[in-house]
């Protein structure tokens, strides 16, 4: 009695409960086990749940469905699956299980099978599926998010701070972007053409503000500009007032 009332609530086994809801419970349970054991079944189960989300979103005019639209949209995104937890999965189960009934019957055909599979152990390969699950994202989204999240990587950090990188560092950067799960060099060329990696990184991260100010200060000093020439530039480059004052003072002399 203490276990039932204090430790956990047991799932309902009422005879009149919809089978499709129970089947969704089973999908969530299998995915939770797959996450715990890092099983390759994760991809298939995630795709199934994502497809259920897409079908339910078409029914958002139904009040009960619209009430859970945030969860329905979340299960269709890579961001959700990259950091999903067992607790979040159980919330998905609770939010969506009673909505499965609204999916058109022609979209949820049930097939019963009874067979034994043969596993060729010598052909088994392991893959890192989570958190590198990216099938739902475009190449552009994947690579741009990756660069922003890894701006402390040596080559990326140097490019943002206007520090020349070596040929070896460029090769390492290319391996980082083109030989992992993000995509290939052909994907990059298809998306960005012949844009050099340096310009690509700076187009995303920009030039570090402190570095930009220093370069601009050097430019003004080297150009021997007049006060009237310097003034319009401050509004464009947002040079701090203290730096602008110093530059004016030096120019006047």
Buried (B, 14 or more C-beta within 10 A) or exposed (E): EEEEEEEEEEEEEEEEEEEBBBEBBEBBBBBBBBBEEEBEBBBEBBEBBBBBBEBBBBBBEEEEBBEBBEBBBBBBEBEBBBEBEEEBBBEBBEBBBBBBEEBEEEEEEEEEEEEEEEEEEEEEEEEEBBEEBBEBBEBEEBBBBBBEEEBEBEBBBBBBEEEEBEEEBBEBBBEBBBEEEBBEEEBBEEBBEEEEBBEBBBEBBEBBEEEBBEBBBEEBEEEEBEEEEBEEBBEEBEBEEEBBEEBBEEBEE
